[in-house]
Amino acid sequence: MEVNGLHLCIGCMRELDNMDVCQHCGLVQKDYAPTPRCLIPGTRLSNRYILGRILGEGSFGITYIGWDEVLAFPVAIKEYYPADLVSRDVIRGNDTDVYMYANIEEAEYHKKLERFLKEARDLTRFNQLNAIVSVRDFFYENNTAYIVMDYIRGESLKSYVKRRGAIDAAEVLDMFKPVLESLIKVHEIGIIHRDISPDNLLFDEEHNLVLIDFGSAELQNADFTRSVTIMFKRGFSPEEQYRSYGKQGAWTDIYALCATMYYAMTASIPDEAIQRTLEDRVIPLWELSDINLSNVQMKAIMKGMKVRAEDRYQNVKDLYEALYGSGAKEIYTNFPFFKKYVFMIVVIVLGIVTVSVYLLQHFEIGSYLQSNKREQIGITEEVTDTEKTASQMQQVEMSKGEKETYSEEASTTSEVTERRQTTETSQTTERRQTTETSQTTERRQTAETSQTTERQQPARTNQTTQNKKRTEELDGYIP
């Protein structure tokens, strides 16, 4: 396309080196074919703007890329074209005017047309806001109206996420902060965008998000009794936009804004709001393991996506405070991630404690049983040796029939009984001091053996003396 001696690409409005294929955007010039209702490339508007290809179409209008011949730079031009009210066939009829369908009240059409331009005029007050596309001009032509805005060369958020995948949640909040700040000011004058979505958020050359396409904007009506045109984008429009008499306001933009943030963080388009009224299957952010936001921030986004309008924030200021205010990051935790790993740590600690207690008890009980067994064995051996000694003494003395020996044997039995009582009394002390008990038992056995031997020796000596006396008496008795 030639404009003032320049050969411009109809796709990006940059100068062409090759007349067939753009070296910048790759568009094949001759392959571009717009729909019949759209204006063809090269169409001149307001004796100043030259149109290129279509940038987007919606329920309320068509957006083109254009070239400003006066300022010599690209612009975006929004044409008011409510598809349910008007029609046009540019290619076959070569006519740029729009025509209303039969039975359409012309007064209603022009009333909406005036509102379209009034909103454009209001938006010019926010040209200083970086997150809102600047409005440069507006005019009537072709039985409709046009808004001229800055052209943002960057790609859309939708295209970026499709190409790169989900964006870090904290980065998403940083990117959307200027957008929320701008919407607060736009809502203050009563304008709602009504078409916030990943398609209408573009990255500029500095990678800042810019909200475009205010052609679908509506002025809020205090009584909400009028019918509004049904327009929605699947996954990003709240349920009230599916109804012609649905109450729309700041909460409408809040739903779309939070749904767009959710999409950027998850790379997943939420279910349609009308479907969610029947079954809500949207996974909350706190159930996703890779969302590094505070619990307060995650709840704020999910509240903004509530199906019922009255359950959402009613103004962007409250949403902004929840996301960026002083209490937004008080409790930093990725809730499912936190619960998962805390639970694992608790289980591991409990397992270690349980095993330690088991092993400690096991070895203590085993040691106690082993020492108790040794004590019992020692006591049994002691008692057995004592009984054997007493039995042997009793047999020797009783066979001789001597009263003195019997007395000594009875005395020995009494001593054994006393030793048994002493032994039983000291069992408790001996269980606690296993080593000392064993040594004491050995010493007792040695002492008892010695005592027994000493008692047996006097008995034998006494018997020998008596035998000698008897022999001497017998010897003296021989005649």
RANOR-V785063 format. One line per field, one symbol per residue. ss: DSSP state (H for helix, E for strand, C for the rest). A space follows every 10 residues. Layout:
ss = ???
This chain:
ss = CEECCEEECC CCCCECCCCC ECCCCCCEHH HCCCCCCCCC CCCEECCCEE EEEEEEECCC EEEEEEEECC CCEEEEEEEE CCCCCEECCH HHHCCCCCEE CCCCCHHHHH HHHHHHHHHH HHHHHHCCCC CECCEEEEEE ECCEEEEEEE CCCCCEHHHH HHHHCCCCHH HHHHHHHHHH HHHHHHHHCC EECCCCCHHH EEECCCCCEE ECCHHHCEEC CCCCCCCCCC CCCCCCCCHH HHCCCCCCCH HHHHHHHHHH HHHHHHCCCC CCHHHHCCCC CCCCHHHCCC CCCCHHHHHH HHHHCCCCHH HCCCCHHHHH HHHHCCCCCC CCCCHHHHHH HHHHHHHHHH HHHHHHHHHH HHHHHHHHHH HHHHHHHHHH HHHHHHHHHH HHHHHHHHHH CCHHHHHHHH HHHHHHHHHH HHHHHCHHHH HHCHHHHHHH HHHHHHHHHH HHHHHHHHHH HHHHHHHHHH HHHHHHHCC
